[in-house]
Amino acid sequence: MSLTVVKHATCTFCGCVCDDIELHSDGERIVHTKAACSLGVSWFKNHTAERNYPDALIDGKPATVDDAIAAAVSFESGAIGTIEATRFSTANLNRFTWEIDGSKGSLTFDLERLNELVVDGRRTLVNPDGWWPPGHVLGWEHTFVFELRRFLDAVAGRGTVAPHGATFEDGVRAAEVCDAILASG
């Protein structure tokens, strides 16, 4: 039996988004994993290849998920931009990057380098609100600590979720943008 080996696979099961996992597949099932925790092993070994099942069900009927999107956008200010996303980029295993370029400078954020911000091509370390201990690296799991802190502060009346977290109105606006992109064909 010939096995396909996938290196640097990403597991999203628990939210930590581990991206150093190696998977061995016989074409239908994952038969061996390396560097996965017990949750990851269970997740990978108990799922067959996607082609056997729909991506999602809505009211018991198969529903598909777009594999990729590219959209040209324009903003109220007159600025233009592009949005690109894909689930199948093998060269960028866990990339979630924002690049904003303008006439007065540029700003880049990459989820793979959480505690860095690139301003005009120069790397800058991020010190969130001055409350994260100096010298401690921020990881994916810490984003949930920040999220929970903002939420609990808002519940206790010591602040609001905005502008650091998404509000209901932000969610509505994001859904409207997605609807507009879909409607544009």
Secondary structure, 3 states (H helix, E strand, C coil): CCCEEEEEEEECCCCCCEEEEEEEECCCEEEEEECCCHHHHHHHHCCECHHHCCCEEECCEEECCCCEEEEEEECCCCCEEEEEEECCCCCCCCCCEEEEEECCEEEEEEHHHCCEEEECCEEEECCHHHCCCCCCCCCHHHHHHHHHHHHHHHHCCCCCCCCCCCCHHHHHHHHHHHHHHHHHC
